[in-house]
Amino acid sequence: MKNRTPRARRVAPLCLRPCVLAVLSLVSAHAVQAQPLAAPVLLAQNARMPSLQDTVVTATRTEQPLADLVADVSIVDRETIESSGATGLADVLARLPGIEMGRSGGPGGNTSVFVRGAESRFAAVYVDGVRVDSQAGSGGTTWEAIPLAQIERIEVLRGPAAAVYGSDAVAGVIQIFTKKGEAGVAPYVGVGAGTHGTYRAEAGVSAASGAVDYALGLSRETSKGFNAKLDGNPDRDDYRSTAANGRLGLQLSTAHRLEGNFLYNDTDGGYDVNKTADDRSLHRMHAASLNWQAKWSEKYKTRLSVTDSRDRYETQPSFYLTDTQLRNYLFFNELRLGAHQFTAALERRDDELSNSGVTDARSRSQNALALGYGLHLGRHTLQLNARHDDDSEFGGKSTGSAAYGFAFASNWRATASAGTAFKAPTLYQRFSLYGDETLRPETSRNVELGLKWAEGSNNFSATLYRNNVSNLIDWQGKTGTCAGNSGPYPGCYANVGKARYEGLTLAGAYRLGVMKLRGSLDLQNPKNLDTGRLLGRRARQHAVLGADTRLAGWTLGVELQASGERYDNNNVNAPKLGGYALVNLYVSTRVARDYLVYARLDNLADKDYALARNYATAGRTIFVGVKWAPQ
């Protein structure tokens, strides 16, 4: 296998101009062909073309129609995931507006997801309502540990939501949902194979009968991989992943429901530290919950949840071990009075960390009270939220948000919002050899303006935002509070920085006859305000354009992903990672009533590019699969 180097930087300038023109053309098409609706509506930005009846829960933790939302939200359904041919969750997310991905090597490598250019740790992630997080290092979700095969639906909220969710929701919230049992019995079996000796198998069943519903799923994926690190061991870095999920619901009465969920994944992947040893990363995660939902009247309902998640990471033979356990308790209340909606939540979160770099196991707790008010009246939509978190380590932190939408014409709505958020320092940042117990939370202030158009499943949005973060926790040299650092590396974590994440996101979807078009363009400037430098592995411009159609029983699709140049380092804007443009193709068809055959070809031109310095990417890849699911 040849080594792949980032020599495609010359492609980006040629691609970005057509990207801009294509999105602007899409805007013009919307304006010319818009027809009035019976009432003004709002559609969020989506990877697919949604219906007005679609609902989301991420914006306020309550079910809301897309037409009522002021927030900036995307939906990804199972059909979109399967047609994407992606091998990892981050690959799917990177095709959405406002999101970029960074990765060290293949699907099992260390992965970052940047929402609106913000640090990966600034997005709060939930799986079936279970918070998943790591208290190691700078924190954040371990994206490579969440199995894509088990995911039925994804909701992405862009913008701060700490007034609803508490710590970590500085740039956004990502909710992941597994399958739920529905009437009848629905089994499925799928197999597939692709480049680099990749094989995937999955099977499951879901059903509902009477008061009981359930869903079970199991998947296995293996790959011989490729040489991920260009200056490391020249062996192929393989990976093996086994995942399972389950959901059991019991409708006790028309008003009361009990539900339990679990998701499990075990991954064994190769990576390079030594140039001769076969280094392995062993990752295990689980997320489980128990929920009681009660509808006391047509106006008032409650939800009581107990959730538990674990993130365990170990390396061999160069030993390192970190283990995070997070438990959450939530009592959520919702009251609807006509056009008014009131919410109140009591929440407790317990974090515990065992880590090779921390002398003893460390823990902390946060208790919170959150209040919300929503109004949807004619052309006006208002959403207000406030929350206070009391941390056992650093005391209290209050956050708030306000959002307003005005439907100034049929199909058109203008929105404005402002909000504050915070990210508590991780237990590793406070108590490891490189920690500082006096660290303060990172805090942010965000403002944004939006313009949204929707007619049926066609939609367009433009969102302008600015998010200023203070008390940014970053690595500091062996000075000040770090002078007494006893670790082998000079320096420690400290509140030493300020950052600004600002930009413009354009996104749209449009049906033109039998053709479905979609696109997004992000123009952003994520930078360190103290140094004025661009933050690492994030581009000033990135875009996605896609089109698909039906022809003679086939679904045919093409997609363009483009990104400008980036830098690999936060503190020094060097070395440069070149811009790139990738063309992807996908097809699917039913060869019989119950059999779906699909194929995906990524990086058609076999472009050389890099998402991280000295780490290779997969090159041109193809994956072909078949799935049996009785209709």
C-alpha positions as CSV (number, residue, x, y, z in Angstrom):
1,M,0.0,0.0,0.0
2,K,1.3,3.4,-0.9
3,N,1.8,6.2,1.7
4,R,-0.7,8.9,1.3
5,T,0.4,12.5,1.8
6,P,-1.7,15.7,1.9
7,R,-0.8,17.0,-1.6
8,A,-4.4,18.0,-2.6
9,R,-4.3,21.5,-1.2
10,R,-4.4,23.0,-4.7
11,V,-7.9,21.6,-5.2
12,A,-9.7,23.6,-2.6
13,P,-9.7,27.1,-4.2
14,L,-11.0,25.6,-7.5
15,C,-13.8,23.9,-5.7
16,L,-15.0,26.4,-3.1
17,R,-16.0,29.0,-5.7
18,P,-18.4,26.6,-7.4
19,C,-19.6,25.5,-4.0
20,V,-20.6,29.1,-3.2
21,L,-22.3,29.6,-6.5
22,A,-24.2,26.3,-6.2
23,V,-25.6,27.2,-2.8
24,L,-26.5,30.7,-4.0
25,S,-28.2,29.3,-7.0
26,L,-30.2,27.1,-4.7
27,V,-31.2,30.2,-2.7
28,S,-32.4,31.9,-5.9
29,A,-34.4,28.8,-7.0
30,H,-36.2,28.9,-3.6
31,A,-37.0,32.5,-3.9
32,V,-38.4,32.2,-7.4
33,Q,-40.4,29.1,-7.0
34,A,-41.8,29.6,-3.4
35,Q,-45.6,29.2,-3.1
36,P,-47.5,30.4,0.0
37,L,-48.5,28.0,2.7
38,A,-51.7,28.2,4.8
39,A,-49.5,29.2,7.8
40,P,-45.9,30.3,8.1
41,V,-43.6,27.3,8.9
42,L,-40.0,26.7,9.8
43,L,-37.9,23.7,8.8
44,A,-34.5,23.0,10.3
45,Q,-31.5,22.1,8.2
46,N,-31.5,18.5,7.4
47,A,-29.5,15.8,5.6
48,R,-32.7,14.5,4.1
49,M,-35.9,16.1,3.0
50,P,-38.2,16.0,6.0
51,S,-42.0,16.3,6.4
52,L,-43.7,19.0,8.4
53,Q,-44.9,16.3,10.8
54,D,-41.4,15.4,11.9
55,T,-40.7,16.1,15.5
56,V,-37.5,16.6,17.5
57,V,-36.7,16.5,21.2
58,T,-33.2,17.9,21.4
59,A,-34.0,21.6,21.4
60,T,-35.9,21.7,24.7
61,R,-36.0,18.0,25.8
62,T,-39.7,17.9,24.8
63,E,-41.3,16.8,21.5
64,Q,-41.7,19.7,19.1
65,P,-42.7,19.8,15.4
66,L,-40.0,21.1,13.1
67,A,-42.4,23.9,12.1
68,D,-42.3,25.3,15.6
69,L,-38.6,25.3,16.1
70,V,-36.5,28.5,16.5
71,A,-33.3,26.5,17.1
72,D,-30.8,25.4,14.4
73,V,-31.4,21.6,14.1
74,S,-30.5,18.8,11.6
75,I,-32.1,15.3,11.4
76,V,-30.4,12.2,10.1
77,D,-32.5,9.1,9.7
78,R,-31.6,5.4,9.1
79,E,-32.1,5.7,5.3
80,T,-29.6,8.5,5.2
81,I,-27.1,6.6,7.3
82,E,-27.3,3.5,5.1
83,S,-27.0,5.4,1.9
84,S,-24.0,7.3,3.2
85,G,-21.9,4.1,3.3
86,A,-20.0,5.6,6.2
87,T,-18.0,3.4,8.6
88,G,-18.1,5.8,11.6
89,L,-20.6,8.2,13.3
90,A,-18.2,11.1,12.7
91,D,-18.2,10.5,9.0
92,V,-22.0,10.9,8.9
93,L,-21.9,14.0,11.1
94,A,-19.2,15.7,8.9
95,R,-21.8,15.8,6.0
96,L,-24.1,18.1,8.0
97,P,-24.0,21.9,8.0
98,G,-21.7,23.5,10.6
99,I,-19.7,20.3,11.4
100,E,-16.1,19.2,10.7
101,M,-14.2,16.1,11.6
102,G,-10.6,15.4,12.6
103,R,-9.2,11.9,12.8
104,S,-5.8,10.3,13.4
105,G,-5.9,7.5,10.8
106,G,-8.8,5.1,10.2
107,P,-12.2,4.6,11.7
108,G,-10.7,3.3,15.0
109,G,-8.4,6.3,15.4
110,N,-8.8,9.2,17.8
111,T,-11.6,11.3,16.4
112,S,-12.8,14.8,16.9
113,V,-16.1,16.5,15.9
114,F,-16.1,20.3,15.7
115,V,-19.6,21.9,15.9
116,R,-19.4,25.4,14.5
117,G,-15.6,25.3,14.8
118,A,-15.6,24.7,18.5
119,E,-13.6,22.2,20.5
120,S,-14.8,18.6,20.3
121,R,-15.4,18.7,24.1
122,F,-17.9,21.6,23.7
123,A,-20.7,19.3,22.3
124,A,-22.9,17.4,24.7
125,V,-23.7,13.9,23.4
126,Y,-26.6,11.6,24.4
127,V,-27.5,8.0,23.4
128,D,-31.2,7.3,24.1
129,G,-31.1,10.1,26.7
130,V,-27.9,8.7,28.3
131,R,-25.0,11.2,28.6
132,V,-21.8,9.8,27.2
133,D,-18.5,11.5,28.1
134,S,-14.9,11.0,29.1
135,Q,-13.3,12.7,32.1
136,A,-9.8,11.8,30.7
137,G,-7.6,14.6,29.2
138,S,-9.6,17.5,28.0
139,G,-12.8,15.5,28.0
140,G,-15.5,15.1,25.4
141,T,-17.1,12.1,23.7
142,T,-15.1,9.3,22.4
143,W,-16.6,9.3,18.9
144,E,-14.9,6.2,17.6
145,A,-16.5,4.1,20.4
146,I,-20.1,4.7,19.3
147,P,-21.2,2.0,16.9
148,L,-22.9,3.4,13.8
149,A,-24.8,0.1,12.9
150,Q,-27.0,0.5,16.0
151,I,-28.1,4.0,15.3
152,E,-31.6,4.6,14.0
153,R,-31.8,8.4,14.1
154,I,-29.6,11.4,14.9
155,E,-30.6,15.0,16.0
156,V,-28.0,17.7,15.9
157,L,-28.6,21.1,17.7
158,R,-26.1,23.8,16.8
159,G,-25.7,26.6,19.3
160,P,-25.3,26.6,23.1
161,A,-27.8,24.7,25.2
162,A,-26.3,24.7,28.7
163,A,-29.5,26.4,30.0
164,V,-31.2,23.1,29.1
165,Y,-28.5,20.5,29.5
166,G,-25.9,22.0,31.8
167,S,-22.1,21.5,31.4
168,D,-20.5,20.8,28.0
169,A,-23.3,22.1,25.7
170,V,-21.2,25.2,24.7
171,A,-21.5,24.7,20.9
172,G,-24.3,22.2,20.5
173,V,-26.0,19.0,21.5
174,I,-26.0,15.7,19.6
175,Q,-28.7,13.1,20.4
176,I,-28.4,9.5,19.1
177,F,-31.4,7.2,19.1
178,T,-31.5,3.4,18.6
179,K,-34.4,1.5,17.2
180,K,-37.8,1.2,18.9
181,G,-40.2,-1.7,18.5
182,E,-43.3,-1.0,16.4
183,A,-46.5,-3.1,15.6
184,G,-45.8,-6.5,14.1
185,V,-42.4,-8.3,13.9
186,A,-39.6,-6.8,11.9
187,P,-36.4,-8.9,11.6
188,Y,-33.4,-7.9,9.5
189,V,-30.0,-9.3,8.5
190,G,-27.3,-7.5,6.6
191,V,-23.8,-8.3,5.3
192,G,-21.2,-6.2,3.4
193,A,-17.6,-6.1,2.3
194,G,-15.3,-3.3,1.2
195,T,-11.8,-2.0,0.6
196,H,-8.9,-2.8,3.1
197,G,-10.5,-6.2,3.9
198,T,-13.5,-4.6,5.6
199,Y,-16.4,-6.9,6.5
200,R,-19.6,-6.1,8.3
201,A,-22.5,-8.2,9.5
202,E,-25.6,-7.2,11.4
203,A,-28.8,-8.7,12.6
204,G,-31.7,-7.7,14.7
205,V,-35.4,-7.8,15.4
206,S,-38.0,-5.4,16.6
207,A,-41.7,-5.9,17.5
208,A,-44.7,-4.6,19.4
209,S,-47.6,-6.6,20.6
210,G,-50.2,-5.5,23.2
211,A,-48.5,-3.6,26.0
212,V,-44.9,-4.8,25.2
213,D,-42.5,-3.6,22.5
214,Y,-38.8,-4.4,22.1
215,A,-35.9,-4.1,19.8
216,L,-32.6,-6.1,19.7
217,G,-29.6,-5.6,17.5
218,L,-26.1,-7.1,17.1
219,S,-23.3,-6.1,14.7
220,R,-19.7,-7.1,14.0
221,E,-17.2,-5.3,11.8
222,T,-13.6,-6.1,11.0
223,S,-11.0,-4.5,8.8
224,K,-7.4,-5.2,7.9
225,G,-7.0,-1.4,7.8
226,F,-4.1,0.5,6.3
227,N,-0.9,2.1,7.5
228,A,-2.4,4.9,9.5
229,K,0.7,6.7,10.7
230,L,3.2,7.7,8.0
231,D,6.2,7.9,10.4
232,G,5.2,5.0,12.6
233,N,5.2,1.2,12.3
234,P,4.7,0.4,8.6
235,D,2.2,-2.4,9.5
236,R,-1.5,-2.2,8.6
237,D,-3.6,-0.9,11.5
238,D,-6.5,-3.2,11.7
239,Y,-9.6,-3.0,13.9
240,R,-12.4,-5.2,15.2
241,S,-15.7,-4.0,16.7
242,T,-18.6,-5.8,18.3
243,A,-21.7,-4.0,19.3
244,A,-25.2,-4.7,20.7
245,N,-28.2,-2.7,21.6
246,G,-31.6,-3.4,23.2
247,R,-34.8,-1.6,24.1
248,L,-37.8,-3.0,26.1
249,G,-40.9,-1.0,26.7
250,L,-44.0,-1.8,28.8
251,Q,-47.2,0.3,28.5
252,L,-48.6,-0.1,31.9
253,S,-51.7,1.9,31.0
254,T,-52.7,4.6,28.6
255,A,-50.9,7.1,30.9
256,H,-47.9,5.3,32.1
257,R,-44.9,3.6,30.3
258,L,-41.7,2.0,31.5
259,E,-38.8,1.6,29.2
260,G,-35.2,0.3,29.5
261,N,-32.4,0.7,26.9
262,F,-28.8,-0.4,26.5
263,L,-26.0,0.1,24.0
264,Y,-22.6,-1.7,24.2
265,N,-19.5,-1.6,22.0
266,D,-16.1,-3.3,22.3
267,T,-13.4,-2.2,19.9
268,D,-9.8,-3.5,19.4
269,G,-7.8,-1.4,17.1
270,G,-4.2,-1.0,16.0
271,Y,-2.3,2.3,16.2
272,D,1.3,3.3,16.1
273,V,3.5,4.6,19.0
274,N,6.5,2.4,18.5
275,K,8.0,1.7,15.1
276,T,8.3,-2.1,15.7
277,A,5.6,-3.1,18.3
278,D,1.9,-3.9,17.4
279,D,0.3,-1.2,19.5
280,R,-3.4,-1.9,20.4
281,S,-6.1,0.4,21.7
282,L,-8.9,-1.4,23.6
283,H,-12.1,0.5,23.9
284,R,-15.2,-0.5,25.7
285,M,-18.3,1.6,26.2
286,H,-21.9,1.1,27.4
287,A,-24.9,3.3,27.9
288,A,-28.0,2.1,29.8
289,S,-31.2,3.8,31.1
290,L,-34.5,3.2,32.9
291,N,-37.3,5.6,32.2
292,W,-40.8,6.1,33.6
293,Q,-43.1,8.4,31.6
294,A,-46.4,9.5,33.0
295,K,-49.2,11.5,31.4
296,W,-51.2,12.8,34.3
297,S,-53.6,14.8,32.0
298,E,-53.8,16.2,28.5
299,K,-51.8,19.2,29.8
300,Y,-49.3,17.8,32.3
301,K,-46.8,14.9,32.0
302,T,-43.6,13.9,33.7
303,R,-40.5,11.7,33.0
304,L,-38.2,10.1,35.6
305,S,-34.9,8.7,34.3
306,V,-31.9,7.0,35.7
307,T,-29.0,6.5,33.3
308,D,-25.5,5.1,33.5
309,S,-22.6,5.2,31.0
310,R,-19.0,4.0,31.0
311,D,-16.1,4.8,28.8
312,R,-13.0,2.5,29.3
313,Y,-9.9,2.9,27.2
314,E,-6.7,0.9,27.5
315,T,-3.5,0.6,25.4
316,Q,-1.1,-2.3,25.1
317,P,1.9,-2.9,25.2
318,S,2.6,0.7,26.1
319,F,0.2,0.6,29.1
320,Y,-2.3,3.4,29.7
321,L,-5.8,3.0,31.3
322,T,-8.6,5.4,31.8
323,D,-12.1,4.6,33.0
324,T,-15.0,7.1,33.2
325,Q,-18.3,6.3,34.8
326,L,-21.2,8.7,34.6
327,R,-24.6,8.4,36.3
328,N,-27.5,10.8,35.8
329,Y,-30.9,11.2,37.5
330,L,-33.5,13.4,35.9
331,F,-37.1,14.4,36.9
332,F,-38.6,16.3,34.0
333,N,-42.0,18.1,34.1
334,E,-43.9,19.5,31.1
335,L,-47.1,21.6,31.3
336,R,-48.9,22.9,28.2
337,L,-51.6,25.6,28.5
338,G,-52.8,26.6,25.1
339,A,-50.0,28.4,23.3
340,H,-47.8,28.3,26.4
341,Q,-45.4,25.5,27.4
342,F,-43.7,25.3,30.8
343,T,-40.9,22.9,31.7
344,A,-39.1,22.2,35.0
345,A,-36.3,19.7,35.6
346,L,-34.3,18.5,38.6
347,E,-31.1,16.8,37.6
348,R,-28.1,15.2,39.3
349,R,-24.9,14.0,37.6
350,D,-22.2,11.9,39.2
351,D,-18.8,11.6,37.5
352,E,-16.0,9.2,38.5
353,L,-12.5,8.7,37.0
354,S,-9.9,6.0,37.4
355,N,-6.8,6.9,35.4
356,S,-3.2,5.9,35.2
357,G,-2.2,9.5,35.6
358,V,-4.4,10.1,38.6
359,T,-3.2,8.8,42.0
360,D,-6.6,7.8,43.4
361,A,-10.0,7.5,41.8
362,R,-11.7,10.9,41.7
363,S,-15.3,11.9,41.6
364,R,-17.6,14.9,41.6
365,S,-21.4,15.6,41.5
366,Q,-23.5,18.4,40.0
367,N,-27.1,19.2,41.1
368,A,-29.2,21.3,38.9
369,L,-32.6,23.1,38.5
370,A,-33.7,24.0,35.0
371,L,-36.8,26.1,34.0
372,G,-38.2,26.7,30.5
373,Y,-41.0,28.7,28.9
374,G,-42.1,28.4,25.3
375,L,-44.7,30.4,23.3
376,H,-46.0,29.7,19.8
377,L,-48.7,32.2,18.9
378,G,-49.5,33.1,15.3
379,R,-46.4,34.6,13.7
380,H,-44.4,34.7,17.0
381,T,-42.3,32.0,18.6
382,L,-40.5,32.6,21.9
383,Q,-38.3,30.2,23.9
384,L,-36.7,31.1,27.3
385,N,-34.6,28.8,29.4
386,A,-32.6,29.2,32.7
387,R,-30.6,26.7,34.7
388,H,-28.4,26.7,37.8
389,D,-25.8,23.9,38.4
390,D,-24.2,23.4,41.8
391,D,-20.9,21.6,41.4
392,S,-19.4,19.8,44.4
393,E,-15.9,21.1,43.5
394,F,-16.2,24.7,42.2
395,G,-19.7,25.8,43.4
396,G,-22.6,27.2,41.4
397,K,-22.9,28.2,37.8
398,S,-26.0,29.9,36.2
399,T,-26.8,29.9,32.5
400,G,-29.6,31.3,30.4
401,S,-30.9,31.6,26.8
402,A,-33.6,33.5,24.9
403,A,-34.7,32.8,21.3
404,Y,-37.3,34.6,19.2
405,G,-38.7,33.8,15.8
406,F,-41.0,36.0,13.6
407,A,-42.7,34.7,10.5
408,F,-42.7,38.0,8.6
409,A,-44.1,36.4,5.4
410,S,-45.5,33.1,4.1
411,N,-42.8,30.5,4.3
412,W,-40.2,32.9,5.8
413,R,-39.1,33.4,9.3
414,A,-36.4,35.5,10.9
415,T,-34.8,34.3,14.2
416,A,-32.6,35.8,16.9
417,S,-31.1,34.2,20.0
418,A,-28.6,34.7,22.7
419,G,-27.3,32.3,25.4
420,T,-24.6,31.5,27.9
421,A,-22.9,28.2,28.6
422,F,-20.1,26.6,30.5
423,K,-17.8,23.5,30.5
424,A,-16.6,22.2,33.8
425,P,-12.9,21.1,33.9
426,T,-12.4,17.4,33.7
427,L,-11.3,15.4,36.7
428,Y,-8.0,14.7,34.8
429,Q,-7.4,18.4,34.2
430,R,-7.8,19.0,38.0
431,F,-6.3,16.0,39.7
432,S,-3.7,14.4,37.4
433,L,0.1,15.1,37.4
434,Y,-0.6,17.8,34.9
435,G,-3.7,19.1,36.6
436,D,-4.6,22.2,38.7
437,E,-7.3,21.9,41.4
438,T,-8.0,25.6,41.1
439,L,-9.2,25.5,37.4
440,R,-12.4,27.4,36.7
441,P,-15.1,26.4,34.2
442,E,-14.8,27.5,30.6
443,T,-17.6,30.0,29.9
444,S,-19.2,31.3,26.7
445,R,-21.6,33.9,25.4
446,N,-23.3,33.3,22.1
447,V,-25.5,35.4,19.8
448,E,-26.9,34.4,16.4
449,L,-29.3,35.6,13.7
450,G,-31.1,33.3,11.3
451,L,-33.2,33.5,8.2
452,K,-35.2,30.5,7.2
453,W,-37.5,29.6,4.3
454,A,-39.6,26.4,4.0
455,E,-42.2,25.1,1.6
456,G,-43.1,21.5,2.2
457,S,-39.9,19.5,2.1
458,N,-38.0,22.3,0.4
459,N,-36.0,24.6,2.7
460,F,-33.2,27.1,3.0
461,S,-31.5,28.7,6.0
462,A,-28.8,31.2,6.7
463,T,-27.4,31.4,10.2
464,L,-24.9,34.0,11.4
465,Y,-23.3,33.4,14.8
466,R,-20.6,34.5,17.2
467,N,-19.6,32.5,20.3
468,N,-16.9,34.0,22.7
469,V,-15.3,31.6,25.2
470,S,-13.4,32.8,28.2
471,N,-11.2,30.9,30.8
472,L,-10.3,28.5,27.9
473,I,-8.4,25.6,29.4
474,D,-5.2,24.9,27.4
475,W,-1.8,23.4,27.9
476,Q,0.7,25.9,29.5
477,G,4.5,25.6,29.6
478,K,6.2,25.0,33.0
479,T,5.5,28.5,34.3
480,G,3.2,30.0,36.9
481,T,1.0,27.3,38.4
482,C,2.8,24.7,36.3
483,A,6.3,25.4,37.8
484,G,6.0,22.7,40.4
485,N,4.8,20.0,37.9
486,S,6.3,16.7,38.8
487,G,5.2,14.9,35.6
488,P,7.7,13.8,32.8
489,Y,6.3,16.4,30.4
490,P,6.9,20.1,31.1
491,G,3.6,22.0,31.6
492,C,0.1,21.5,32.8
493,Y,-3.5,22.6,32.2
494,A,-4.4,26.2,33.0
495,N,-7.1,28.8,32.3
496,V,-4.9,30.7,29.9
497,G,-7.0,31.5,26.8
498,K,-9.9,33.1,25.0
499,A,-11.4,31.9,21.8
500,R,-14.0,33.1,19.3
501,Y,-16.1,30.9,17.1
502,E,-17.9,33.0,14.5
503,G,-19.2,32.3,11.1
504,L,-22.1,32.0,8.5
505,T,-23.8,28.7,7.6
506,L,-25.9,28.4,4.5
507,A,-27.9,25.2,4.0
508,G,-30.8,24.0,1.8
509,A,-32.7,21.1,0.3
510,Y,-34.8,21.3,-2.9
511,R,-36.7,18.7,-5.0
512,L,-36.4,19.4,-8.7
513,G,-38.6,16.9,-10.5
514,V,-37.2,13.5,-9.7
515,M,-34.0,15.0,-8.4
516,K,-33.4,15.8,-4.8
517,L,-30.7,18.4,-4.2
518,R,-29.0,19.4,-0.9
519,G,-26.1,21.6,0.1
520,S,-24.4,23.5,2.8
521,L,-21.6,26.0,2.9
522,D,-19.8,27.2,6.1
523,L,-17.7,30.3,6.2
524,Q,-16.1,30.5,9.7
525,N,-13.2,31.9,11.6
526,P,-12.5,29.8,14.8
527,K,-9.5,31.5,16.4
528,N,-7.5,31.9,19.6
529,L,-8.1,35.5,20.6
530,D,-4.8,35.7,22.6
531,T,-2.6,34.7,19.7
532,G,-4.9,35.6,16.7
533,R,-4.2,32.2,15.2
534,L,-6.7,29.8,13.6
535,L,-7.6,26.8,15.8
536,G,-6.2,23.5,14.8
537,R,-7.7,21.1,12.2
538,R,-10.5,23.6,11.3
539,A,-10.9,25.3,8.0
540,R,-12.2,28.7,7.2
541,Q,-14.4,27.2,4.5
542,H,-16.0,23.8,4.1
543,A,-19.0,22.7,2.0
544,V,-21.1,19.6,1.1
545,L,-23.2,19.3,-2.0
546,G,-25.4,16.3,-2.9
547,A,-27.9,15.1,-5.4
548,D,-29.8,11.8,-5.8
549,T,-32.6,10.5,-8.0
550,R,-34.6,7.4,-8.9
551,L,-34.0,5.7,-12.3
552,A,-35.4,2.4,-13.4
553,G,-35.7,1.2,-9.8
554,W,-32.3,2.4,-8.7
555,T,-31.5,5.2,-6.3
556,L,-28.4,7.0,-7.7
557,G,-26.5,9.7,-5.7
558,V,-23.4,11.9,-6.0
559,E,-21.9,14.0,-3.2
560,L,-19.1,16.5,-3.1
561,Q,-17.2,17.3,0.2
562,A,-14.8,20.2,0.1
563,S,-12.6,21.8,2.8
564,G,-10.1,24.7,2.8
565,E,-6.6,24.5,4.2
566,R,-6.2,24.0,8.0
567,Y,-3.4,23.8,10.5
568,D,-2.5,20.9,12.7
569,N,-1.6,22.9,15.8
570,N,-3.6,25.3,18.0
571,N,-0.7,27.4,19.1
572,V,1.4,27.6,16.0
573,N,-0.2,27.9,12.6
574,A,2.0,25.2,11.2
575,P,2.3,22.7,9.6
576,K,-0.4,23.4,7.1
577,L,-2.9,20.7,6.1
578,G,-3.9,21.2,2.5
579,G,-7.5,21.8,1.3
580,Y,-9.2,19.0,-0.4
581,A,-12.3,18.1,-2.5
582,L,-13.8,14.6,-2.6
583,V,-16.4,13.1,-4.9
584,N,-18.5,10.2,-3.5
585,L,-21.0,8.0,-5.4
586,Y,-23.7,5.7,-4.0
587,V,-26.4,3.4,-5.5
588,S,-29.1,1.1,-4.1
589,T,-31.9,-1.0,-5.5
590,R,-34.3,-3.8,-4.4
591,V,-33.5,-7.0,-6.2
592,A,-36.6,-8.5,-4.6
593,R,-39.3,-7.3,-2.3
594,D,-37.4,-7.9,0.9
595,Y,-33.7,-7.5,-0.3
596,L,-31.9,-4.2,-0.6
597,V,-28.5,-4.0,-2.4
598,Y,-26.4,-0.9,-2.0
599,A,-22.9,0.3,-2.9
600,R,-20.8,3.3,-2.0
601,L,-17.7,4.6,-3.7
602,D,-15.8,7.3,-1.6
603,N,-13.0,9.5,-2.9
604,L,-13.6,8.7,-6.5
605,A,-10.5,10.5,-7.8
606,D,-8.3,8.8,-5.0
607,K,-7.2,12.2,-3.7
608,D,-4.4,12.4,-1.2
609,Y,-5.4,14.5,1.8
610,A,-4.9,14.6,5.6
611,L,-7.1,15.2,8.6
612,A,-4.2,15.2,10.9
613,R,-0.4,15.6,10.4
614,N,1.5,12.4,9.6
615,Y,-1.7,10.4,9.5
616,A,-2.9,8.8,6.3
617,T,-6.5,8.6,5.1
618,A,-8.1,5.6,3.4
619,G,-7.8,6.7,-0.3
620,R,-10.4,5.5,-2.8
621,T,-12.7,3.0,-1.0
622,I,-15.8,1.0,-2.0
623,F,-18.3,-0.9,0.1
624,V,-21.0,-3.2,-1.1
625,G,-23.8,-4.7,1.0
626,V,-27.1,-6.5,1.0
627,K,-29.8,-6.2,3.6
628,W,-32.8,-8.5,4.2
629,A,-35.8,-6.9,5.9
630,P,-39.3,-8.2,5.2
631,Q,-41.6,-5.4,4.0
